[in-house]
Amino acid sequence: MNRTTLSLIAAGGALAAVTAFAAFDGPSASGAAAPEAAANLPVQRTSLLCPAPSISDIADTSYTSFTPVTQGTASDGKAQLQAAGEDSADGTGNSRTGKAPKGSKGGKKTADQPVLTPKAPGTPVTGDTSGADGPALIGTADGKFAPGWTVQETTEVAAGTGRGLQGVNCTAADTDFWFPGASTAGSRTDYVHLTNPDDSAAVVDIELYGKDGAIKSPLGENLTVPPHASKPILLSTLTDAQQADLTVHVSVRSGRVGATVQALDDKVGGDWLAAAADPAGSLVLPGIPKDATDVRLIAFTPGGDDADLKVRLASPDGLITPAGNETLHVKSGMTTTADLGDVTRGEAGSLVLTPTDQSVPVVAALRVIRGKGDKQETAFIPATAPVGTRATSADNSAKGTTLSLAAPTATATVKVTASAGSDGGTPTTKTYTIKSGTTENVPVPVPSGLNGTYALTVETVSGGPVYASRTLSATESGIPGFTIQTLPNDRGMVAVPKTTEDLSILQK
C-alpha cells in the first residue's frame, strides 16, 4: 500500500463545559467572608482520539480502555470508541471508513459499531486488530466513565520499517503541538497524523525547524482536515531537505485537532512521538531505560532568545552531571542535539533540564535506543508535565512493564494502584517514597489472580512534584522491542468555583 495515500491520525479529546448565568460569590460591602475555594470535582465528559495504528500488513494492534474509580461521579454514563472517517493523504478529500478492530468479547465489529464497550470503572477492556487497514478511532465518555478515561494503543510489527513495539496513549485535541525528535533522514519515514473530532473543518499549519533554523515549506500551510476525519502528512513531502533531527510545530488556524508523529526507521525500529510539554524554562524527561545503549537529546526554543541549560541525570543516588554534557546551548529557532550515549549506565534515570541563568522557554525530547547492531529498537521520551493528583496507564502485563518515578526537586510519597485484570484479578496498592533528586524503577504492583492486562494509577500523596513514565518491553527474534509513555495528570478532576445565580447580569 502506498504510504502517502494512507489515512492515519493522532489523538485528541476535551472536557465538557457547562455554561450558565451565574456570578462568583464575593464579599459583601459590609466585609463578609471571602468566597469559598473552588471544589475539585470529577469531569463529566472526556473525548479521546486514537491514530490509525500501522502502515504494515503484518502489524498486530491491541487497544486497552480503562477508567479509574473516582469518588463523586454520576451513577450512570457510557464510553465508546468508533472508527473515524479517513481523508486521503493526497489532499483529494476522498474519504472512507476503515475496518474496525475486533471487540474484546464480540468478535469483529462493523465500521459503524463501537469497537470497544468499556466495562465498569476499575476494570480494563481490550480489543484488537491486524494489518494496515486499522482505522483511526474517535472516543467519547461521559458520567462515571469520563474521569481519567485512558486508552492505550500498542502495535507489534515483526519486520520492515519501524519493526518492533509501538505504543501511544490516545490523547486530547488542542490547537498547538511541538515535536522535537522528528526526522526527514533517508532511513526515516515520519508522518504527522492529524485528526479533527469536530463538525467543521480544521485548518492547520506544519512548520519545520532544523539545525540551521526554519525550513521553508509552503506545502505545510493551510492544510484542511475535514470534520470527523484523519489525515497523514508525510514529512518528506513538505521539504527536500534531509535532516536527522527536526522540530515540528503544528498550529491550528481554525478549529482544533489531535496530532502525533509516527517515527519509523529502516534499521532501528520506531515508535510514536507524542507532543512535548509546553515550552518552559525547566523540563523533566522521565524513565530512560537502564539498559539504553544510545540516548540523544533534541531541544528547541521558539522564542527570540537563546537558551543555556544545565543538563543533569536524576539517578537512584541523586542528581549527577553527564560527563562531557554538562550544559547545552540552544540557539533561538534552531534544533539542537546532544548525544548522551549510554548515559544511565545500568541504572534508572531521568533527564532534568534547568536554566543556567536566564529562564528561556524550551521544548525537548529524547530518542532512546536499546540493543546493538542489527537488533536495535527505538522509543521516545518527550518532556512531560508532573503526575499531579493522578495519572493513569493502561495495557500492563505481569511481565514486561517498568514504572519509573522521578522526584527532581523534593522528596515525594506516591501511591500506585494495580487495577483488576481485564479477565480477572483483584486490585492491589503499594506506596513508595521517592527521594529528592532521584529516579526509581519501582516494583510494579500486580493484581492477585491476574488474568489479562491491567491498569496502573499513580497518585501523589505528599511532597514535591513527581514525574513518571511506563515502559512496555517484548523481545521478538532477539530484538528488544519496547515503547515508553509518559504519565502526566489524567485530568480526571476539574476545579469548579462556587457560584450563585445573578440574573442582574442580563441587564448589563
C-alpha positions in Angstrom: 0.0 0.0 0.0 1.3 3.5 -0.9 2.2 5.2 2.3 1.3 8.6 1.0 -2.3 7.5 0.5 -2.7 6.0 3.9 -5.1 7.7 6.2 -3.6 8.0 9.6 -4.3 10.2 12.6 -3.4 11.4 16.0 -5.3 11.5 19.2 -7.4 14.1 21.0 -10.1 14.9 23.5 -11.7 17.6 25.6 -13.6 18.2 28.8 -17.2 19.1 28.5 -18.1 22.7 29.6 -21.3 23.7 31.3 -22.4 27.3 30.6 -24.9 29.1 32.9 -25.8 32.6 34.0 -24.1 32.9 37.3 -21.8 35.1 39.3 -19.0 34.3 41.8 -19.8 34.7 45.4 -17.9 37.8 46.6 -17.5 39.6 49.9 -20.4 41.9 50.7 -20.0 45.6 51.2 -20.1 45.0 55.0 -17.0 42.9 54.8 -18.5 39.4 54.7 -16.2 36.4 54.4 -14.3 35.8 51.2 -15.7 33.2 48.7 -15.2 29.6 49.3 -12.4 27.8 47.5 -13.2 26.1 44.3 -14.4 22.5 44.6 -12.4 19.8 42.9 -15.0 17.7 41.0 -14.9 14.8 38.5 -15.1 15.9 34.9 -18.4 15.0 33.2 -17.2 14.3 29.6 -14.0 13.2 28.0 -13.1 12.7 24.3 -10.2 10.7 23.0 -8.7 10.1 19.6 -6.5 7.2 18.6 -4.3 7.2 15.5 -4.6 4.6 12.8 -2.1 2.1 14.1 0.2 1.0 11.3 1.3 1.1 7.7 2.4 -2.6 7.9 0.4 -5.5 6.7 1.9 -7.7 9.4 1.1 -5.4 12.3 -0.9 -6.7 15.3 -2.5 -4.0 17.4 -4.2 -4.1 20.8 -6.4 -1.5 22.4 -7.0 -1.2 26.2 -9.6 1.1 27.7 -9.7 1.9 31.4 -11.4 4.4 33.7 -10.2 4.6 37.3 -12.7 4.5 40.1 -13.4 8.1 41.1 -15.5 9.3 44.1 -18.3 11.7 43.4 -19.1 10.6 39.9 -22.5 10.1 38.5 -24.1 6.7 38.8 -24.6 6.3 35.1 -22.7 7.0 31.9 -21.1 5.4 28.9 -18.0 5.2 26.8 -17.2 4.0 23.3 -14.7 4.1 20.5 -15.8 4.2 16.9 -13.9 4.2 13.6 -13.2 7.7 12.2 -13.6 8.6 8.5 -10.4 9.0 6.7 -9.1 11.7 4.4 -6.7 10.8 1.6 -3.1 11.9 2.0 -3.0 13.3 -1.5 -5.5 16.0 -0.4 -8.3 15.0 -2.8 -10.7 14.7 0.1 -11.8 11.2 -0.8 -12.7 9.5 2.4 -13.7 6.1 3.6 -14.3 4.3 6.8 -11.8 1.7 7.8 -12.2 -1.8 9.2 -12.9 -1.6 12.9 -10.9 -3.6 15.4 -12.4 -6.7 17.0 -14.3 -6.3 20.2 -13.0 -7.9 23.4 -15.8 -10.3 23.5 -17.9 -10.0 20.5 -15.6 -10.8 17.5 -15.3 -8.5 14.5 -17.3 -5.3 14.6 -18.6 -3.5 11.5 -17.4 0.0 10.9 -20.5 1.7 12.3 -20.4 -0.2 15.5 -18.4 0.6 18.7 -15.1 -1.1 18.6 -14.8 -1.2 22.4 -17.5 -1.2 25.0 -15.8 -0.4 28.3 -16.8 -2.2 31.5 -17.5 -0.6 34.8 -14.8 1.8 36.1 -11.9 -0.1 37.7 -11.8 -2.9 35.1 -9.9 -2.6 31.7 -11.4 -3.9 28.5 -9.4 -4.9 25.4 -9.8 -5.2 21.7 -7.5 -5.9 18.8 -7.0 -5.6 15.0 -4.3 -6.6 12.5 -2.8 -5.3 9.3 -2.5 -1.9 7.7 -6.2 -1.1 7.5 -7.0 -0.4 11.1 -8.8 3.0 11.2 -8.4 6.0 13.5 -10.8 5.9 16.4 -12.9 8.6 17.9 -13.9 8.0 21.5 -16.3 9.7 24.0 -17.0 9.0 27.6 -19.4 10.7 30.0 -20.7 10.3 33.5 -18.9 7.7 35.6 -16.7 6.7 32.6 -15.3 10.2 32.0 -12.8 11.0 34.9 -9.4 9.8 33.9 -10.5 7.7 30.9 -7.4 6.3 29.3 -7.0 4.3 26.1 -3.6 2.7 25.1 -2.9 1.6 21.5 0.0 -0.9 21.3 1.3 -2.4 18.0 3.8 -5.1 17.3 5.5 -5.2 13.9 7.6 -8.2 13.3 9.7 -6.9 10.3 10.2 -4.0 8.0 10.4 -0.3 8.5 9.6 0.6 12.1 9.7 -3.1 13.2 9.4 -3.6 17.0 6.9 -2.4 19.6 5.0 0.9 19.0 2.7 2.4 21.7 0.7 5.6 22.1 -1.9 7.0 24.5 -5.0 8.2 22.8 -4.9 11.9 23.7 -6.7 15.2 23.6 -7.4 17.6 20.8 -5.7 21.0 21.0 -4.5 23.9 18.9 -0.7 23.9 19.4 1.8 21.0 19.4 5.6 20.7 19.5 7.5 17.6 18.4 11.3 17.8 18.8 12.8 14.5 17.6 11.1 14.1 14.2 13.3 13.5 11.1 13.5 13.5 7.3 16.7 11.4 7.1 16.8 8.9 4.3 16.3 6.0 6.7 13.2 7.5 8.3 9.6 7.6 7.4 7.9 10.1 9.6 4.2 11.1 9.4 2.3 13.8 11.3 -1.1 12.3 12.0 -3.9 14.8 12.3 -7.5 14.2 13.3 -10.4 16.5 13.6 -13.1 15.5 16.1 -15.5 18.3 15.4 -18.3 19.0 13.0 -16.5 21.6 10.9 -13.2 21.5 9.0 -9.9 22.5 10.8 -7.1 24.5 9.1 -3.6 23.6 10.2 0.0 24.8 9.6 3.0 22.5 10.0 6.3 24.3 10.5 9.7 22.5 10.4 12.9 23.7 12.2 16.3 22.1 11.5 19.8 22.7 12.8 20.0 25.9 10.8 16.6 27.3 11.6 13.2 27.4 9.9 12.8 25.3 6.7 10.7 26.8 4.0 7.7 24.6 3.4 4.8 26.2 1.6 3.1 22.7 1.3 2.7 22.7 5.1 0.5 25.8 5.1 -3.3 25.9 5.2 -3.8 22.2 5.4 -7.5 21.3 5.7 -8.6 18.4 7.9 -12.3 17.5 7.2 -14.7 17.0 10.1 -14.5 13.7 11.9 -11.7 12.6 9.6 -8.0 11.7 9.9 -5.2 12.8 7.7 -1.5 11.8 7.5 1.2 14.2 6.4 4.5 12.6 5.3 7.2 15.0 6.4 9.4 14.2 3.4 6.7 15.6 1.1 7.0 19.0 2.8 10.7 19.6 2.2 13.5 18.3 0.1 16.0 18.8 3.0 17.1 15.6 4.6 17.8 16.3 8.3 18.4 13.8 11.0 16.7 15.9 13.7 13.8 18.2 13.3 11.4 20.1 15.5 7.9 20.0 14.1 5.4 22.7 15.1 1.7 22.0 14.5 -0.5 25.1 14.9 -4.2 25.3 14.2 -5.7 28.4 12.4 -9.3 27.3 12.9 -10.9 24.5 14.8 -8.8 22.0 16.8 -7.1 18.7 16.0 -5.2 15.9 17.6 -1.6 15.4 16.5 1.0 12.7 16.9 4.1 11.8 15.0 4.8 8.3 13.8 8.6 7.9 13.5 9.7 4.8 11.6 13.3 3.8 10.8 14.5 1.2 8.3 17.2 -0.1 10.7 16.5 0.8 14.3 12.7 0.3 14.6 10.4 3.1 15.5 7.6 4.4 17.8 5.1 7.1 18.3 6.5 10.5 19.2 3.9 12.2 21.5 3.8 16.0 21.7 6.2 17.5 24.2 5.1 19.5 27.2 4.5 23.2 26.5 7.7 25.4 26.3 9.1 26.0 29.8 12.4 27.1 31.4 12.8 23.8 33.2 11.9 20.4 31.9 11.9 16.7 33.1 12.1 13.7 30.7 11.4 10.7 32.9 12.2 7.0 32.7 15.3 6.4 30.5 15.7 2.6 30.4 18.6 1.4 32.4 19.9 -0.7 29.5 19.7 2.1 26.9 22.7 1.9 24.5 22.2 5.3 23.0 20.3 8.4 24.1 20.0 11.6 22.1 18.6 14.9 23.4 16.7 17.1 21.0 15.9 20.6 22.1 14.3 23.8 20.6 13.5 27.2 21.8 10.7 29.0 20.0 11.3 32.5 21.4 13.7 35.2 20.3 16.4 34.4 22.9 19.0 31.6 23.1 18.7 29.2 26.0 21.5 27.8 28.1 20.6 24.7 30.0 22.1 22.7 32.8 21.9 19.0 32.0 21.6 16.6 34.9 20.5 13.0 35.3 18.3 12.1 38.3 19.7 8.6 39.2 18.8 6.3 42.1 21.6 8.0 44.1 20.7 11.6 43.2 21.4 14.3 40.6 24.6 13.8 38.6 26.0 15.7 35.6 26.8 13.6 32.5 30.5 13.9 31.7 31.0 16.0 28.5 27.4 17.2 28.5 27.3 19.5 31.5 25.4 22.2 29.6 23.5 22.7 26.4 23.3 25.9 24.4 20.1 26.1 22.3 20.1 28.8 19.6 16.8 30.6 19.1 14.8 29.0 16.3 17.3 26.1 15.7 17.0 22.5 16.6 19.9 21.5 18.9 21.0 18.0 19.8 23.3 16.3 22.3 24.4 12.7 22.1 24.4 11.3 25.6 25.4 7.7 24.8 24.6 5.1 27.4 24.0 7.9 30.0 22.2 5.7 32.5 25.0 3.1 32.8 22.8 0.3 34.0 20.6 2.3 36.4 17.3 4.0 36.3 17.4 7.7 35.2 15.5 10.8 34.2 16.9 13.8 32.4 16.4 17.2 34.2 17.0 20.4 32.3 17.2 23.7 34.2 18.4 27.2 33.1 22.0 28.1 33.9 20.9 31.7 34.3 18.1 33.4 32.4 15.0 31.2 32.1 14.0 30.8 28.4 11.1 28.5 27.3 12.3 25.3 25.6 10.7 22.1 24.3 12.7 18.8 24.3 12.5 15.1 23.8 14.8 12.1 24.0 15.4 9.4 21.3 16.3 6.2 23.1 17.8 3.1 21.5 18.2 -0.3 23.1 20.2 -3.2 21.6 23.2 -3.3 19.3 24.0 -3.8 15.7 21.0 -5.1 13.6 19.0 -5.8 16.8 18.3 -2.2 17.8 15.0 -0.7 18.7 13.8 2.9 19.2 11.5 4.8 21.5 10.9 8.4 22.5 10.5 10.3 25.8 9.1 13.9 25.4 9.4 16.3 28.2 6.2 15.9 30.3 4.1 17.5 33.0 4.0 16.1 36.5 1.6 13.4 37.7 -0.2 15.8 40.0 -3.3 14.4 41.6 -3.4 11.2 39.5 -2.1 9.7 36.3 -3.3 6.5 34.6 -1.6 3.9 32.4 -3.4 1.0 30.7 -2.2 -2.2 29.0 0.2 -3.6 31.6 1.1 -7.2 32.0 2.7 -9.3 34.8 6.0 -9.2 32.9 7.4 -6.6 30.6 6.1 -3.5 32.5 8.5 -0.9 34.1 7.2 2.0 36.1 9.7 4.8 36.5 9.1 7.6 39.1 11.3 10.8 39.5 11.2 13.5 42.2 13.7 16.1 40.8 13.2 18.8 43.4 11.8 17.4 46.7 11.1 14.0 48.3 7.6 12.7 47.5 5.3 9.9 48.6 3.4 8.1 45.8 0.6 5.6 45.8 0.4 3.1 42.9 -2.7 1.0 42.4 -2.9 -2.0 40.1 -6.5 -2.4 38.8 -8.4 -5.6 38.4 -7.3 -7.6 35.3 -9.3 -7.4 32.1 -10.3 -11.0 32.5 -10.0 -11.4 36.3 -7.9 -10.4 39.3 -8.1 -8.4 42.5 -6.7 -4.8 42.7 -3.7 -4.1 44.9 -1.9 -0.9 46.1 1.6 -0.1 47.1 3.1 3.2 48.4 6.6 4.4 47.6 8.8 7.2 48.8 11.0 8.8 46.1 13.9 10.8 47.5 14.6 14.3 46.3 16.7 14.4 43.1 16.3 10.7 42.3 14.6 8.3 39.9 13.4 4.8 40.8 12.1 1.9 38.8 9.7 0.8 41.5 8.5 -2.8 41.9 5.2 -2.7 39.9 2.2 -4.0 41.8 0.3 -6.8 40.1 -3.3 -7.8 40.8 -3.6 -11.0 42.7 -5.0 -13.7 40.4 -4.3 -11.6 37.3 -5.9 -12.8 34.1 -5.4 -10.5 31.0 -4.0 -7.0 31.2 -4.4 -4.4 33.9 -4.0 -0.6 34.5 -1.9 1.4 36.9 -2.9 4.6 38.6 -0.2 6.8 40.1 -1.2 9.3 42.8 1.0 11.9 44.5 0.3 11.6 48.2 2.6 14.3 49.6 5.9 16.1 48.9 7.2 17.6 45.7 6.2 17.1 42.1 6.5 13.5 40.7 7.2 12.7 37.0 6.5 9.3 35.7 6.7 7.0 32.6 5.8 3.5 31.8 7.9 1.2 29.6 6.5 -1.9 27.9 9.0 -4.5 26.7 8.6 -7.5 24.4 11.6 -9.2 22.9 11.0 -10.7 19.4 13.6 -12.6 17.5 16.3 -11.2 19.7 15.2 -7.6 19.1 14.4 -5.8 22.4 11.1 -4.2 21.4 9.9 -1.5 23.7 7.7 1.6 23.9 7.6 4.4 26.5 4.6 6.5 27.5 5.0 9.4 29.9 2.3 9.8 32.6 1.1 13.4 33.0 -2.1 14.1 35.0 -5.1 12.3 33.6 -7.3 15.4 34.0 -10.0 13.4 35.7 -10.8 16.3 38.1 -11.6 20.0 37.5 -11.8 22.9 39.8 -15.3 24.3 39.9 -15.7 27.7 41.7 -18.8 28.2 43.9 -21.4 30.3 42.1 -24.8 31.8 42.8 -27.5 32.8 40.4 -27.3 36.5 39.5 -29.9 37.4 36.9 -29.0 41.1 37.1 -26.1 40.4 34.6 -28.8 40.1 31.9 -29.5 43.8 32.3 -25.9 44.9 32.0 
